[in-house]
Amino acid sequence: MAAPTDPGPSRIALQVRVNLDAVFKDAERTVPSSPPGGNIWTVLPDSVDGNTLYRFNLYRDPLICHIRGNRIVVRTKIHYWMEVGLRMAGNWIKGVGSCGVGPEGFREAWMGAEAEIGFTPDWALDLKVKPQEPALVNRCEITFLKVDITSNVQAGMKEALVKATAEMETQVRASALLRDRATALWNQLQQPFELSPGMIFMANPERIRMAPLRSEGRTLVLTPEIQARPSVVFGPRPATEARSLPSLDQAEPIEPGFHVRLALDLPFESASEQLTRNVVGKAFDTDHGRFEILSARVWGREGQAFLEVEMKGRVDGRVTLVGRPVFEEATGQLVLRDLDYTLESQGWFTRMGERLFRGSLRKTLSTQANFFLNQSLSDVRNQVEQGLNRELAPGLRLSGKVEGFRLSQLRVLEDRFQVDALLDGQVHVDVDGISDGFVVPERRSP
C-alpha cells in the first residue's frame, strides 16, 4: 500500500495555572508597614541654615496584589501626618505647622509598582519592574511656610516598595522554576504510559509554543501548545529515546484544548500472540471431525490480513486464510470479513480429499479470529481520559476531559494494523508549590 499522507502533528494546548498567592504573601511580609525614620526630626533638604526640620509618621494598608494579563500590579494606600519645626535655643524644636494631625485626619496616597512577565527562548522567566508614581488623595502642604514635603514623607515607603519589587525581579530572573517545570513536563510526555495491561499510550512530543500570558484573578495562566504525534500501542512497552527540551517559541493567542489524531497500533507480533492464546493447544470439534491447533501466526499485506495455522487431527498440515480486516465500532472489535483460504491452501484440501472439512475449519477459525484483538478499542476513550487525570511530577497535576471521540477506517501497514482515533477535549496543568522556586527574603524591621 502507498504510505498515507502525513496529516501533520496533533496539537494539545494545555492551560497551566500558576497561583501566585504565595508570592504575594512574601511581598506582604517583605514590605514594612512603616518605613524607617518616623517621628524623628530631620532637616528639610532646602533649609538654608539647617534650622527648619520636619518629622512624620506613616503606615500602609495591606498590599493589594493582582494580575492584569502578563502584568503583576502591587498597590497600597498609605496614611501619614507631618509636622514642621524650627530649631530654637538649646536645640529645642518648636512646632510651627502640621498637616494630617488631629481632627483633619491623616493624609492619604496610593503607591505601588507594576511588573511585566515575559519568557526567554531558554525557558527562563523575565520580569521587568516599573515603580508607579504616587497618586495623591490629598497633599501635605503648609502654605504660610511655602513647604510641601509630601514627596519627602513618601520617599521611605516608595524606596521600600521599589526595593521589594527589585528583589522580586532578581529572584524571578534567577529562578529555574519555569524551566524545571517545563523540563519535567517534557520528560513525562516522552515516557510511555500504560493505560491498561497491554495498552500503551505514547505522546511523542515534537515542539512547544507558548501563547501570551493571561490571568484569572490571582492566578497566572500559561498556555503552551504541544505539537505531538500520539499513538496507542497494543503489546509490550516500547523503548524510547529521550529528547532534550526544545527552545521556546512565542505564538499568537492559542485556543485551549486538544485536537488529537491518535494512532491505535496493533503490531502483527502482538496479534499473533493474542491469536495463539485463543486457539493454540485447544481442540475443536466440528461436524466433520476433530482438530487441534499447534501454532498460529497473523500478518497483513496490501489491505488484507492473513492467518496461518498448523493443525493436527482429521488432517495434519499448515493452511493459510486471508480476509479483509474491519473495525466494528459497535462492538469495539477488529473482525475479519470474507475470510477464506488462499488458493494454495484450497488446493491442499482438495488433494487431501477434505473439501467438507475445510468449511467447518474456516467457520471455527473465523469465530476465534474475530476476537484476536483482546482490548476493545471502544475503551480507549475512557482509558485516555484516565491518563489525562494524574500527577505528572511533584507539583504538577494533569487534569483533562475527552469531549469528542471518533474512529476512522482501519489500515494495514508494513508491520501492524492501525486505526486512527480523533479526540477533542480540554486539558490543563495545575502547578503547586510556586514559592519553592523563589528565594523568600528575610523580613526587614520597620
C-alpha positions as CSV (number, residue, x, y, z in Angstrom):
1,M,0.0,0.0,0.0
2,A,1.1,3.6,-0.6
3,A,2.1,5.4,2.5
4,P,-0.8,7.5,3.9
5,T,-0.5,11.3,3.6
6,D,1.1,12.9,6.7
7,P,-1.7,14.9,8.3
8,G,0.9,16.8,10.5
9,P,1.3,16.7,14.2
10,S,-1.6,16.8,16.7
11,R,-1.9,20.0,18.8
12,I,-2.5,19.9,22.5
13,A,-3.0,23.3,24.1
14,L,-2.6,23.0,27.9
15,Q,-3.7,25.5,30.4
16,V,-1.0,25.8,33.1
17,R,-2.4,27.7,36.1
18,V,0.1,29.2,38.5
19,N,-1.4,30.6,41.6
20,L,0.7,33.5,42.9
21,D,-0.8,33.8,46.4
22,A,2.4,32.6,48.0
23,V,4.5,35.2,46.1
24,F,2.1,37.9,47.1
25,K,2.3,36.8,50.7
26,D,6.1,37.0,50.5
27,A,5.7,40.6,49.2
28,E,3.4,41.4,52.1
29,R,6.0,40.2,54.6
30,T,8.8,41.9,52.8
31,V,7.4,45.5,52.7
32,P,7.4,47.1,56.1
33,S,4.2,48.5,57.4
34,S,6.1,51.7,58.3
35,P,9.3,52.9,56.8
36,P,12.3,53.8,59.0
37,G,12.7,57.4,60.2
38,G,9.3,58.0,61.5
39,N,8.9,60.5,64.4
40,I,12.5,61.7,64.0
41,W,13.2,65.4,63.4
42,T,15.0,65.7,60.1
43,V,16.4,68.8,58.4
44,L,14.4,69.9,55.4
45,P,16.5,69.5,52.2
46,D,16.1,73.1,51.2
47,S,16.7,74.6,54.7
48,V,19.3,77.3,54.3
49,D,20.5,77.4,57.9
50,G,19.6,73.9,58.9
51,N,17.2,75.0,61.5
52,T,14.0,74.1,59.6
53,L,13.1,70.5,60.3
54,Y,10.2,68.1,59.8
55,R,9.0,64.8,61.2
56,F,6.2,62.5,60.2
57,N,4.5,59.2,60.8
58,L,3.3,56.8,58.1
59,Y,1.7,53.4,57.8
60,R,0.4,51.4,54.9
61,D,-2.7,49.3,54.4
62,P,-2.2,45.6,53.4
63,L,-0.9,45.2,49.9
64,I,-3.4,44.8,47.1
65,C,-1.8,42.4,44.5
66,H,-3.5,41.3,41.3
67,I,-2.6,40.3,37.8
68,R,-3.6,42.0,34.5
69,G,-2.7,39.9,31.5
70,N,1.0,39.5,31.8
71,R,1.4,42.3,34.4
72,I,1.6,41.9,38.2
73,V,0.4,45.0,40.0
74,V,1.2,45.7,43.7
75,R,-0.6,48.7,45.3
76,T,-1.2,50.0,48.8
77,K,-2.8,53.1,50.4
78,I,-0.6,55.0,52.8
79,H,-1.7,57.2,55.7
80,Y,0.6,59.9,57.1
81,W,0.9,63.1,59.0
82,M,3.7,65.7,59.0
83,E,4.9,68.5,61.3
84,V,7.4,71.3,60.6
85,G,9.5,72.8,63.4
86,L,12.2,75.4,64.0
87,R,15.3,74.8,66.0
88,M,15.4,77.2,68.9
89,A,18.0,77.9,71.6
90,G,19.3,74.8,73.3
91,N,18.4,72.7,70.3
92,W,14.8,72.9,71.4
93,I,12.4,72.4,68.4
94,K,9.2,74.3,68.3
95,G,6.4,73.1,66.0
96,V,5.2,75.8,63.7
97,G,2.9,73.9,61.3
98,S,1.4,70.5,60.6
99,C,-1.0,68.5,58.4
100,G,-2.8,65.3,58.9
101,V,-2.9,65.8,62.7
102,G,-5.9,65.9,64.9
103,P,-9.5,66.2,63.6
104,E,-8.5,66.7,60.0
105,G,-7.2,63.1,59.8
106,F,-4.3,61.5,58.1
107,R,-3.3,62.5,54.6
108,E,-3.5,59.6,52.1
109,A,-1.9,58.5,48.8
110,W,-1.8,55.4,46.6
111,M,1.6,53.9,45.9
112,G,2.7,50.8,44.0
113,A,4.7,49.1,41.3
114,E,4.0,47.1,38.2
115,A,5.9,44.2,36.8
116,E,5.7,42.7,33.3
117,I,6.4,39.0,33.0
118,G,7.9,37.5,29.8
119,F,9.8,34.5,28.6
120,T,13.2,33.9,27.1
121,P,13.9,31.2,24.5
122,D,15.7,29.1,27.1
123,W,12.6,28.8,29.2
124,A,13.6,31.5,31.8
125,L,11.2,33.9,33.3
126,D,11.9,37.6,32.7
127,L,10.4,40.3,35.0
128,K,10.6,44.0,34.3
129,V,9.6,46.1,37.3
130,K,8.5,49.7,37.0
131,P,7.5,51.8,40.1
132,Q,4.3,53.8,39.8
133,E,4.2,57.4,40.6
134,P,2.2,58.0,43.8
135,A,-1.4,59.0,43.3
136,L,-2.2,61.6,46.0
137,V,-5.6,61.7,47.6
138,N,-4.6,65.0,49.4
139,R,-1.3,66.8,49.7
140,C,0.5,67.8,52.8
141,E,1.1,71.5,52.4
142,I,1.9,74.2,55.0
143,T,1.2,77.2,52.9
144,F,2.4,80.0,55.2
145,L,5.9,78.4,55.2
146,K,5.6,77.5,51.5
147,V,6.5,74.0,52.4
148,D,5.3,70.9,50.5
149,I,7.2,67.9,51.7
150,T,4.7,65.3,50.5
151,S,7.4,63.6,48.4
152,N,9.8,63.6,51.3
153,V,7.3,61.8,53.6
154,Q,6.5,59.2,50.9
155,A,10.1,58.6,50.0
156,G,10.7,55.9,52.6
157,M,7.7,53.8,51.6
158,K,8.5,54.3,47.9
159,E,12.0,53.1,48.5
160,A,10.7,50.0,50.4
161,L,8.3,49.1,47.5
162,V,11.0,49.6,44.9
163,K,13.5,47.5,46.8
164,A,10.9,44.7,47.4
165,T,9.9,44.6,43.7
166,A,13.5,44.8,42.6
167,E,14.2,41.8,44.8
168,M,11.3,40.0,43.2
169,E,12.7,40.9,39.8
170,T,16.1,39.4,40.7
171,Q,14.5,36.3,42.2
172,V,12.3,35.6,39.2
173,R,15.2,36.0,36.7
174,A,17.4,33.7,38.8
175,S,14.7,31.2,39.3
176,A,14.7,28.0,37.3
177,L,11.1,27.3,38.2
178,L,9.6,27.6,34.7
179,R,12.5,25.7,33.1
180,D,12.4,23.0,35.7
181,R,8.6,22.6,35.4
182,A,8.8,22.6,31.6
183,T,11.6,20.0,31.6
184,A,9.6,17.8,34.0
185,L,6.5,18.0,31.8
186,W,8.5,17.4,28.5
187,N,10.3,14.4,30.1
188,Q,7.0,12.9,31.3
189,L,5.4,13.3,27.9
190,Q,8.1,11.3,26.4
191,Q,7.5,8.3,28.7
192,P,5.2,5.5,27.6
193,F,2.2,5.4,29.9
194,E,0.3,2.2,30.5
195,L,-3.4,2.9,30.1
196,S,-4.2,-0.7,30.9
197,P,-2.3,-4.0,30.7
198,G,-1.1,-4.3,27.1
199,M,-2.3,-0.8,26.1
200,I,0.5,1.7,26.0
201,F,0.0,5.5,25.3
202,M,2.8,7.3,23.6
203,A,2.6,11.1,23.3
204,N,5.7,11.5,21.0
205,P,6.1,15.3,21.6
206,E,7.9,17.3,18.9
207,R,7.6,21.1,19.7
208,I,6.2,23.5,22.3
209,R,4.9,27.0,21.6
210,M,3.7,29.5,24.2
211,A,0.8,31.8,23.9
212,P,0.8,35.3,25.5
213,L,0.2,35.2,29.2
214,R,-3.1,36.0,30.7
215,S,-4.6,35.9,34.2
216,E,-7.6,34.7,36.1
217,G,-7.9,36.6,39.4
218,R,-4.6,36.0,41.3
219,T,-3.7,33.1,39.0
220,L,-1.3,33.4,36.1
221,V,-2.4,31.3,33.1
222,L,0.2,29.9,30.7
223,T,-1.0,28.2,27.5
224,P,1.7,26.1,25.9
225,E,0.8,24.3,22.8
226,I,2.4,20.9,22.4
227,Q,2.8,19.5,18.9
228,A,2.9,15.8,19.1
229,R,2.2,12.6,17.2
230,P,0.5,10.5,19.9
231,S,-0.3,6.8,19.5
232,V,-1.6,3.8,21.4
233,V,0.4,0.6,21.0
234,F,-1.1,-2.7,21.9
235,G,1.5,-5.1,23.2
236,P,4.7,-4.7,25.2
237,R,6.1,-1.4,26.5
238,P,8.2,0.1,23.6
239,A,11.6,1.5,24.1
240,T,12.0,5.3,23.8
241,E,14.9,7.7,23.2
242,A,14.9,10.8,25.3
243,R,15.0,14.2,23.6
244,S,16.0,17.4,25.3
245,L,13.6,20.3,25.9
246,P,13.4,22.3,22.7
247,S,13.7,26.1,22.6
248,L,10.6,28.1,23.5
249,D,8.7,29.6,20.6
250,Q,6.3,32.5,21.1
251,A,2.9,32.3,19.4
252,E,-0.3,34.3,18.9
253,P,-3.2,33.6,21.3
254,I,-3.9,29.9,21.3
255,E,-7.4,28.4,22.0
256,P,-7.0,25.9,24.9
257,G,-8.0,22.3,24.3
258,F,-6.7,19.5,22.2
259,H,-7.4,18.1,18.8
260,V,-5.5,14.8,18.5
261,R,-5.1,12.2,15.8
262,L,-4.3,9.2,17.9
263,A,-2.8,6.1,16.1
264,L,-4.1,2.9,17.6
265,D,-1.5,0.3,16.7
266,L,-1.8,-3.5,16.8
267,P,1.6,-5.0,15.7
268,F,1.4,-8.3,13.9
269,E,3.5,-9.8,16.6
270,S,1.0,-8.9,19.3
271,A,-1.9,-10.0,17.1
272,S,-0.1,-13.4,16.7
273,E,0.4,-13.7,20.4
274,Q,-3.3,-13.0,21.1
275,L,-4.5,-15.4,18.5
276,T,-2.1,-18.0,19.9
277,R,-3.6,-17.6,23.4
278,N,-7.1,-18.1,21.8
279,V,-6.5,-21.2,19.8
280,V,-3.1,-22.9,20.2
281,G,-3.2,-26.1,22.3
282,K,-7.0,-26.3,22.1
283,A,-9.1,-29.0,20.4
284,F,-12.2,-28.1,18.3
285,D,-15.0,-30.5,17.4
286,T,-16.8,-30.0,14.1
287,D,-19.4,-31.8,12.2
288,H,-16.7,-33.4,10.1
289,G,-14.1,-34.2,12.7
290,R,-11.9,-33.0,15.5
291,F,-8.7,-31.0,15.1
292,E,-6.1,-29.2,17.4
293,I,-4.2,-26.0,16.6
294,L,-0.4,-26.4,17.1
295,S,0.7,-22.9,16.1
296,A,-0.8,-19.7,14.7
297,R,0.5,-16.5,13.1
298,V,-1.0,-13.3,11.9
299,W,0.3,-10.7,9.4
300,G,-1.0,-8.3,6.8
301,R,-0.3,-7.1,3.3
302,E,-2.0,-4.9,0.7
303,G,-5.0,-4.2,2.9
304,Q,-5.6,-7.8,3.8
305,A,-5.0,-9.9,6.9
306,F,-3.5,-13.4,6.8
307,L,-3.9,-16.2,9.4
308,E,-1.6,-19.1,9.2
309,V,-2.3,-22.2,11.4
310,E,-0.7,-25.6,11.8
311,M,-3.1,-28.3,12.9
312,K,-3.4,-32.0,13.6
313,G,-6.5,-34.2,13.7
314,R,-8.7,-35.3,10.8
315,V,-5.9,-33.8,8.7
316,D,-2.4,-32.7,9.6
317,G,-0.7,-29.7,8.0
318,R,-0.4,-25.9,7.6
319,V,-3.0,-23.7,6.0
320,T,-3.4,-20.0,5.4
321,L,-6.6,-17.9,5.3
322,V,-6.9,-14.4,4.1
323,G,-9.6,-11.8,4.9
324,R,-10.5,-8.1,5.0
325,P,-9.8,-6.5,8.4
326,V,-12.6,-4.2,9.5
327,F,-13.0,-2.3,12.7
328,E,-16.6,-2.7,14.1
329,E,-17.3,0.4,16.1
330,A,-20.5,-1.0,17.6
331,T,-18.6,-3.9,19.2
332,G,-15.2,-2.2,19.5
333,Q,-13.5,-5.2,17.9
334,L,-11.4,-5.9,14.9
335,V,-13.0,-8.5,12.7
336,L,-12.1,-10.3,9.5
337,R,-14.7,-10.2,6.8
338,D,-14.8,-12.6,3.8
339,L,-12.3,-14.9,5.4
340,D,-11.3,-17.7,3.0
341,Y,-8.4,-20.0,2.3
342,T,-5.6,-18.9,-0.1
343,L,-5.5,-20.7,-3.4
344,E,-2.6,-22.8,-2.2
345,S,-4.5,-23.9,0.9
346,Q,-7.6,-24.7,-1.1
347,G,-5.5,-27.0,-3.4
348,W,-4.1,-28.7,-0.4
349,F,-7.6,-29.6,1.0
350,T,-8.6,-30.8,-2.5
351,R,-5.5,-33.1,-2.7
352,M,-6.3,-34.4,0.8
353,G,-9.9,-35.1,-0.2
354,E,-11.3,-32.9,2.6
355,R,-13.5,-30.3,0.9
356,L,-16.2,-30.6,3.5
357,F,-13.9,-30.4,6.4
358,R,-12.3,-27.1,5.2
359,G,-15.7,-25.4,5.6
360,S,-16.1,-26.3,9.3
361,L,-12.5,-25.4,10.0
362,R,-12.9,-22.0,8.4
363,K,-16.0,-21.3,10.4
364,T,-14.2,-22.2,13.6
365,L,-11.2,-20.0,12.8
366,S,-13.4,-17.1,11.7
367,T,-15.1,-17.1,15.1
368,Q,-11.8,-17.2,17.0
369,A,-10.1,-14.7,14.8
370,N,-12.8,-12.1,15.3
371,F,-11.6,-11.7,18.9
372,F,-7.8,-11.7,18.4
373,L,-7.9,-8.0,19.4
374,N,-8.4,-8.7,23.1
375,Q,-8.7,-5.0,24.1
376,S,-11.8,-3.3,22.8
377,L,-10.9,-0.1,21.1
378,S,-14.1,1.5,22.4
379,D,-12.4,1.5,25.8
380,V,-9.7,3.8,24.5
381,R,-11.7,7.0,25.3
382,N,-12.1,6.1,29.0
383,Q,-8.5,4.9,29.3
384,V,-7.1,8.1,27.7
385,E,-9.3,10.2,30.0
386,Q,-7.8,8.4,32.9
387,G,-4.4,9.1,31.6
388,L,-5.3,12.8,31.4
389,N,-6.0,12.9,35.1
390,R,-2.9,12.1,37.1
391,E,0.2,13.6,38.8
392,L,3.0,14.2,36.3
393,A,5.6,15.1,38.8
394,P,5.7,16.7,42.3
395,G,3.9,20.0,42.0
396,L,2.5,19.1,38.5
397,R,-1.1,17.8,38.3
398,L,-2.6,17.0,34.9
399,S,-6.4,17.2,34.5
400,G,-8.4,16.7,31.4
401,K,-11.6,15.5,29.8
402,V,-12.3,13.9,26.4
403,E,-15.3,15.6,24.8
404,G,-15.3,14.1,21.4
405,F,-14.1,10.7,20.1
406,R,-14.3,9.4,16.5
407,L,-12.7,6.4,14.8
408,S,-11.5,6.1,11.2
409,Q,-11.2,3.1,8.9
410,L,-8.5,0.5,9.7
411,R,-5.3,0.4,7.7
412,V,-2.9,-2.4,7.1
413,L,0.7,-1.2,7.4
414,E,4.0,-3.0,6.9
415,D,4.2,-4.4,10.4
416,R,0.9,-3.6,12.1
417,F,-2.8,-2.9,11.9
418,Q,-3.7,0.7,12.6
419,V,-6.9,2.7,13.4
420,D,-6.9,6.4,13.8
421,A,-8.9,7.8,16.7
422,L,-9.8,11.6,16.6
423,L,-10.1,13.1,20.1
424,D,-11.2,16.5,21.2
425,G,-11.3,17.9,24.7
426,Q,-9.9,20.1,27.4
427,V,-6.7,19.7,29.5
428,H,-4.8,21.8,31.9
429,V,-1.9,21.5,34.4
430,D,-2.0,22.8,37.9
431,V,1.3,24.0,39.4
432,D,1.7,23.8,43.1
433,G,4.5,24.9,45.4
434,I,5.2,28.1,43.3
435,S,7.0,29.7,46.2
436,D,9.6,26.9,46.1
437,G,11.1,28.5,43.0
438,F,11.7,31.8,44.7
439,V,14.0,33.0,47.4
440,V,11.9,34.5,50.2
441,P,13.8,37.4,51.7
442,E,14.0,38.0,55.4
443,R,11.6,40.5,56.8
444,R,13.1,43.9,57.5
445,S,12.2,45.6,60.8
446,P,10.3,48.8,60.4
